[in-house]
Amino acid sequence: MFVWQYTSHRGRKGKEFSTMKIILVGGGKVGTALARQLSEEDHNVTVIDTNKARVEHLSESYDVMGIVGNGSSITTLSEAGIEEADVFIAVTGSDELNLLCCMFAKKAGHCHAIARVRNPSYSHELDFIKKQIGISAIINPEMAAAREISHLLRFPGASKIDTFADGRVRLIKFTLTDEQELDGVAIHEIPTRLKSDILVCAVERAGDVIIPNGNFVLQTGDQVTFLATQEKAHAFFQRIHLAVRPVRNAMIVGGGAIGFYLSQELLENHVRVRIVERDQERCNVLAESLPEAQILCEDGSNREFLLSEGLESTEAFVALTNIDEENVLLTLFAKKHSNGKLVTKINRLEFDDILAGLDLGSIVYPKYMTCDYIVQYVRALQNEAGSNIKTLYRILDDRVEALEFTVHEESRATGVALSRLHLKKNTLLCCITRGNEIKIPRGGDQIQVGDNVIVVTLEHGLHDLRDIVED
């Protein structure tokens, strides 16, 4: 067994939250993203993988310890310190191995266990599996990606949608064009000019991300992210001439797990679905599982075939093959021949800055979703008293965090008029939900115990609502 030891540089000044011992099994794309993020948040991370080169790379690149071994081996787990571990995460390429690792980790230690489980065969049994093995959380990134794409197809004017407050509040991104007639308009003018109760939270312009105040003036070409309820977002989009009618038909290239989950959701909403899949055996499975969908057994990169099957008239084109480059080229081809809503799945995280320069419609990163969920879970564990993190999204190319806190006790952020709260720079308090009431806060409003509070910030690593207030 080979072990690479990290060189610790932990111990930030004034750090309020304890470092957690985290064991991570699986050093692939998601494991790498998690190792980077969790080590940057000052956790004591140990990565286990059977691939020696992969472990060595992770240990040399990030502040983690690496162990070459089998994560389902009690010997390997003991070597990693399972008895002292706070959190155990299994994200190997095998669902069964992930579940087995978590089961052994629960037996050998006293940690929270998180498993990635992707096979649709398990989708209806996840609650049973969690209860029987004692797993704290099971993550299915393909199902989460399908749900995000479904939201986008129901609200096609948006390029990105994140949900808060159990789906009642949405963070929506769109590109500002001349058609919206908002060039040169200050943000504080929007409520009166458009009679729209929305809050602009972030703007991307010329490679920069800005958390704007009311005097910020919008420009054509801006990528605008705003917060609103679904009804108010719908009304706002209608007023600025962006599409709000859900798509009625969709062409999906790639019949893998995401394509399957997405088709299920769309068919339930009476959307006509066509799936292009090159593998005959997979087509047979899809035809049996999704009898209402049209399954087309053909290579999705066959341009003449796509045109003959109505690419030009489709209202949505979704590229979901397992090859990023193919998805990009398919989307660019669809953009040339169709006015439909475009969605592109990307697996590799390292080229997101390059892809941002291409007009690929809405880009969906399933691996980001897995990483975000686990980071959210770990941060919530660190502070189980004051204000738990209920939801966490890292948005706008990972440069902005959007967090939803549940307020459990009084603090320096509660019981004070917001106009008197000195928020940290580049931090915006966007929404307060109190029972069934959802409000975009004004200066006279106060945060109360029991509220859920949504915050958008350029600062990474917030754990508690108190962190948004200047010391």
N, C-alpha and C positions, 0 to 999 in steps of 0.2 A: 504493500500500500504506500503510495506516494502522497506526501503532504507538503503543500506550499503555504508558508506562513505569511500573513500580511504584516506590514509595518504600520502600527497604529499612529494616526495623527488626530485622534478624537479629543473631545473636551472643549467644546465651544464656550466662550465666555458667556456667563449668564444663562446657560442652558437650563431650562426648567424641567425637561422631560428626560426620564431615565433611558439610557441606552438599552436596547433589547437584544437578546441573543437569538439570532435567526438562522435556521438551517434551511438551505435551499437545494433541492435535488433537481438536477436538470440544468445544463449550461448552454442551452440553445438560444434562439433569439429572445424569447421571453425571459429565460433565466438570466441572460446577459443584461437585458434592460432592468430587471429587478435588482441584480447585483449592483449595478451602477447607482440606481436611485436610492436603494436602502443604505448603501454604504455612504452616499452623499448626505443622508439624513442621520449620520453618526451611529448607525447600528453595527453591532458585532455580527458580521455575516460570514457563514461558512458555506461554500458551494461544494456539492458532491456530484461527480459525473464519472462515467466509465471511460471517457475520452481524455487521455493524458494531455494531449496538446491543447484541448479546450480549457481544461482546468488551469494549465500553466498560463495560458493567455489571460484568463480572468484574474488570476492572482497577481499577474504583473501589471494589468491595466487598472485595477480597482483595489480599494482598501478592503480586501476580503481574504479569508483563508480558503485554500482549495484542497480537496481530498479526492484522489482517484479511487473510486470504489462503487459498489452497488448500494443504492440508497435504501434497498429493502433488506440489507444485511444488518443484523443486530451489532455485529462487530464494527462495521463502518459507522453506524449511528452512534455507538459508544465513543468511537474515536472522535466524532464530530461534537460530542458533548450533549447528547440528547437529554440527559437527566437534568441539565441546567437550562435547556432551551425554553424560550418563551413562545416562539412561533416556528412551525415547521411547514414548509411549502414544497409541494411536489408538482413540477411542471415538465416532466419528461414527455417524450412523444407517445407514450403508452398510457391509456386511461387505467388499465388494470394495474400497471406498475405504480402509478400515482396513488391509487386507492390502497394497494398493498403497503406502500411506503408509509402512508398516513396511519394505517392500522397498526403497524409495528411501532411507529413513533408514539402513538397514544399509549401503547402497552408499555413501552420502555421509558416514557417520560411523562411530563404533566403539562404539555404545551398545547397551544391552539394549533390545529392542523387544517391546512388549506390544500385542496386538490384541484387540478385542472382535469375536467372530464368532457370530452368533445363528441363522443359517439352518440348519434341520435337515438340509438337503441336504449340508452340509459336515460333519455330525457324525461320520461314519466316516472322514473324510479329514484330521482335524486334525493327527495326527502327521506325515503326509506333507507337509502344508502347512508346518508348523513347520520340518521338516528342509530342505525345498527353499528356503524364503525365509530361513531362519536366525533365525526369530522365537523369542524366549526363552519366551514364554507366550501361549497363546490362551485367552480367557475366554468362556464361553458362559453368561450369567446365567440364561437360561431353563432350560437343562439343570440348573444348580445349584438353581434354585428348585423344579423338578419333583422333584429328589432329596430336598430338604428336606420337601416336602409328602408324598412317599411315606413318609419316616421317621415323620412325624406320624400318618399313617393306619395305620401298623403298630403305633403305640404311642399310641392316641388320648387317653389320660388327660393327656398332656403338651400344653402350649400352645406350647412352643418346644424344639427339640432341636438342639444343636451337637455335632459329633463331633471327637474327638482321637485320637491314637495309632493312626492308620490305621483308624479306625472302632471301636476296641476300648473306648474310653472316651467317655462322653457327658455333656454338660452339659444338664440337663433342667429346664424351668420348669413349675410348676403353681400353681393358685390354691388356697389353703387354705380349706376350708369346714368347717362343723360335722361333716360326715360323716367327716372324717379323724381326728377326736378328738385333735387335737394343740394345741388352744387352751390356752395356759398351760403348755406343755411346754418346758423348756429344751433347747437343741440337744444338750448333752452327754448327755441322757437317751435320745436316740433309739436309739443302738446297743443298749443293754440292754433298753429298753422294747419295741422292735420287732424286736430281733435283726437289724438292718439295717446293713450296712457301707457307708454312704453319707456324703458330706460336704456339709453345707449351706454354699454359697459366697456367696450374696447374698440379701437380702430387700428387696423393695419394700413400703413401708408409708406410706400417706398422702402420696404424692408424693416421699418420700425413698428413697434407696438405701443400704443398710447392708451392710458386710462384717462379718458377725457373729463373735463368739467363742463358746465353748462355753456361756457363761452367758446368752446371748441367749434370751429367751422368745418363742416364736411366738404369734401371735394369728390368729384367724379373719379372713379377708380379705387376709392377707399373700400376696404373689406370691413364691414360694419357688423359688430356683434351686439345684439340688444336682448333685454329680458322682458318678458311679458307672459300673461296667461295665454292659453291657446286661442281663446276667443278674441282677445285684444291684439294678438299677433296677426290673426286672420284679418281683422279689420284694418290694421296698419298696412299690411301687404296689399290689400285691395286699393287703398288710397294712393299707394305709390306704384301701382300698376305691375305688381309681381304676381306670379301664378299661385293660386291657392286651391284650385280644384284638384282633388286627388286623381292620379292617373287611372285610366280604365283598362289599359293593357300594358304588358311589360315583356320585353325579350331579355332573357337571362342566359349568358354564355358561361357554362360551368355548372355541372350538376352535383357538386360536392355537398358537404354538410350545410354551408351557408345558403347555397341555392335551394336545398331541400327545406330548411327552416323558413326562408323567405317566401318560397312558393306556398307553403302552408298558410302563412299569415295573409298573403295577398289573396289567395283563393277564398279564405274566410271572409274577406272584405269584397268579394265579388269582382276581383280584378282578373282579366284574362291573362293567363301565363303561358309563355312558350319558353322551354328550356332547351338550349343547344348543348349537347354533350357528345364527345367523340367516342367514349367507351361503350360498346354495345351491352356489356353485362350491367354496367351502371344504369344505362337507359332502361333496361328491363326492370331493375329495382325501382327506379323513379316512376315508371309507368304503372307499376303495381301499387306503389305507396301514394301516388298523386294522380288518381284516375281522371280528375277534372283538368289537369294540365296537359298541354300538348308537348310531347317529348320528341325532339328532333335529333336523330342520331347522325351527327355530322361534325366535322372539324370546325370549330368556331372561328378559325382564322381564314376560312374560305369566304372571301369577300363577295363573290358572285352569289353564293348561297344565302348569305345574310340579306343581300338586296332582294333576292327572289322571294324571301320569306317576310318581306314587309318592313325592313329596317327603316326605310324612309318615312313610314307612317306610324311607327311605334311611339307611344307616349313616354316610354322609359326604356333605357338600355343599361343593363347592369353587367359589368365584366367581373366574373368571379372565378377565373381559372386559377390554377396553382402557380402560374408563372407571371410574375409582376410585369415583365417586359411585354408579354402578350396582352395583358390587361390594358396597359398604357396604349399600345398600338391599336387595339380594338376600340378603345374609347375615342382616340383621335380620328379613327375612320368613321365611327358613328357620328361624331360631331360634324364631320364634313357632309354627311348624307342625311342627317336627322335633326329635327328641332326638339326631340324628346329630352326628358330629364336623364342626365348621365351620372352613373355611379361607378367608381373604380375601386376595387379591393387591392390593397398593397400589403404585402407581408413584411418586406425588409424595411426596417426603421431608419437605416443609415442614409437613405437618399431622399428623405422628406423635403430637405431644403431645395433640391433640384426639381422635384416634382411640383413644388409650390409655384415654379415658374411656368408650368404647363397648364393649360385650361382643360382639366380632366373632370369637370363637374364636381361632384362630391366624392372625396377620397375617404375610404373607410380603412382603418388600421385595427384589425382584430387583436393584434398583440398589444397595442397600446391599452386597449380596454382591460385586458387581463392585468397588466401592470398597474393601471390606475386603481382598479378594484382592490388589489392586494395592498398597495400603499395606503389607500383609504382605511382599510381594515386595521393595518398596523398602527397608524396614527391614532385611530379611535381607541385602541387598546392602551395606548400610552397615557390616556387621560380619561379615565372612566367616571370621573366625578363632575368636573366643571361644565364643559360643553363639548360633547362628542361630535366628531365629524360624521355626518350622516351620508353625505355624498361628496365625491371629489372628482373633478375632471381637470386634466391638464390640456389646455386648448391653445389655439393659435401657434402651431408648431412647438408646443411644449414650453412656450415662454410665459404663459399666463395660467394661474390656477383659479378655478371657480369652485368654491367650497360651500357646503350647506352645514351649518352647525345647529345642534339641538342644545338649548340653554337649560341646564339643570339646576344652577344655583346663581345667586347674586354675585356680581363682580364689578370691576371698575367700568365695564361696558354696559351694565344694566342700570335702569332707573335714572338715566341722564338724557336730557334732550340731545338729539343727534347733532344739533348745531353747536353744542358745547363739547362734543367728543372730538379729540384731536387724533384723527386717524393717521396711520403711517402713510408716507408718501406712496403714490401709485397703488392705493387701495381704495376700493369703492364698495360701500354697503348698498346692495342692490334691492333687497326684498326682505320683508318680514312676513312670515305666515303665523297666524295666531288662530288656532282652531280652524274654522272654515273661512276665515278672513285672510285675504292675500292683499298686501299693500306695498306699493313702491314708496319707500319712506321719504318723508319731508323733514325739515329741520326741527319741527316741534315734536316729532315722534320719539318714543323711547323703546328700548329693548327690555322685555320682561322675561322672568323665569317661565319656562314652558314654550317660548317662541322657537321657531326655526328661522335662522337668519342666513341669507345667501350673500356671499362676499366674492368679489373678483379682485385679484391682486397680481402684481408682477413679482411679488416676493414669494419665494418657494419655501415650503417646509412649515407652514402654519399648522399648529395642532389644536389650538383653543381660540375661542372668540376673543379672549383678552389680548391675544397677540396682535390684533389689528389696531390697538390703541397705543399711541406713543407713550414711552415710559416717562 
